[in-house]
Amino acid sequence: MGAIRATKPRTAESVNITQSYTTVSQSVKRDGLLGRTRWFYLGLTTVLLAALVGAGFGFVLLGSSWFQLLIAGALGLILTQFAFIAH
């Protein structure tokens, strides 16, 4: 069997692409765009916890009702957001 893809020698264009990436990467790091945003995630987690507690209270207060399906949908959205944060 032959090669899966043909290999090509390096050209000036491929070297320029590498240099362009390096330049952009250095400028992003220099400007601090990859810094952590701890306060944002702390605030988001606080809001999500409040929403989770509120949905739990709503679930209990509604009792055995079809309206609990609405709360279940809200819980699905809230828990998905927690999954995004944990990821």
C-alpha positions as CSV (number, residue, x, y, z in Angstrom):
1,M,0.0,0.0,0.0
2,G,1.1,3.5,-0.7
3,A,1.2,6.6,1.5
4,I,-2.0,7.9,2.8
5,R,-1.2,11.4,1.6
6,A,1.5,12.7,-0.5
7,T,4.2,14.5,1.3
8,K,5.4,17.8,0.0
9,P,8.7,19.6,0.8
10,R,8.4,22.8,2.9
11,T,7.8,25.9,0.9
12,A,8.1,29.5,1.8
13,E,4.3,29.7,2.2
14,S,4.2,27.0,4.9
15,V,7.0,28.8,6.8
16,N,5.1,32.1,6.6
17,I,2.0,30.5,8.1
18,T,4.1,29.2,11.0
19,Q,5.6,32.6,11.6
20,S,2.2,34.2,11.4
21,Y,0.8,31.8,14.1
22,T,3.8,32.5,16.3
23,T,3.3,36.3,15.9
24,V,-0.4,36.1,16.8
25,S,0.3,33.7,19.7
26,Q,2.9,36.0,21.2
27,S,0.6,39.1,20.8
28,V,-2.3,37.3,22.5
29,K,-0.1,36.3,25.5
30,R,1.4,39.7,25.7
31,D,-2.0,41.4,25.9
32,G,-3.2,39.0,28.6
33,L,-6.1,37.6,26.6
34,L,-5.6,34.1,28.0
35,G,-5.8,35.3,31.7
36,R,-8.2,33.6,34.1
37,T,-11.5,35.4,34.8
38,R,-12.1,34.1,38.4
39,W,-14.6,36.7,39.3
40,F,-16.8,35.9,36.3
41,Y,-16.9,32.2,37.1
42,L,-17.5,32.9,40.8
43,G,-20.4,35.1,39.9
44,L,-21.8,32.6,37.4
45,T,-21.5,29.7,39.8
46,T,-23.3,31.8,42.5
47,V,-26.2,32.6,40.1
48,L,-26.4,28.9,39.0
49,L,-26.5,27.8,42.6
50,A,-29.3,30.2,43.4
51,A,-31.2,29.0,40.3
52,L,-30.7,25.4,41.4
53,V,-32.0,26.1,44.9
54,G,-34.9,28.0,43.4
55,A,-35.8,25.2,41.1
56,G,-35.6,22.7,43.9
57,F,-38.0,24.8,46.0
58,G,-40.3,25.2,43.1
59,F,-40.2,21.4,42.5
60,V,-41.2,20.8,46.1
61,L,-43.8,23.5,46.3
62,L,-45.6,22.3,43.2
63,G,-46.1,18.9,44.6
64,S,-47.5,16.2,42.3
65,S,-48.3,18.3,39.3
66,W,-47.7,18.4,35.6
67,F,-46.0,21.7,36.1
68,Q,-43.1,19.9,37.6
69,L,-42.1,19.1,34.0
70,L,-41.3,22.8,33.5
71,I,-39.1,22.7,36.5
72,A,-37.4,19.6,35.2
73,G,-36.7,21.4,31.9
74,A,-35.2,24.3,33.9
75,L,-33.1,21.8,35.9
76,G,-31.8,20.4,32.7
77,L,-30.6,23.8,31.6
78,I,-29.1,24.6,34.9
79,L,-27.3,21.3,35.2
80,T,-26.0,21.7,31.7
81,Q,-24.5,25.0,32.6
82,F,-22.8,23.4,35.6
83,A,-21.4,20.8,33.2
84,F,-19.9,23.5,31.0
85,I,-18.3,25.1,34.0
86,A,-16.9,21.8,35.2
87,H,-15.5,21.0,31.8
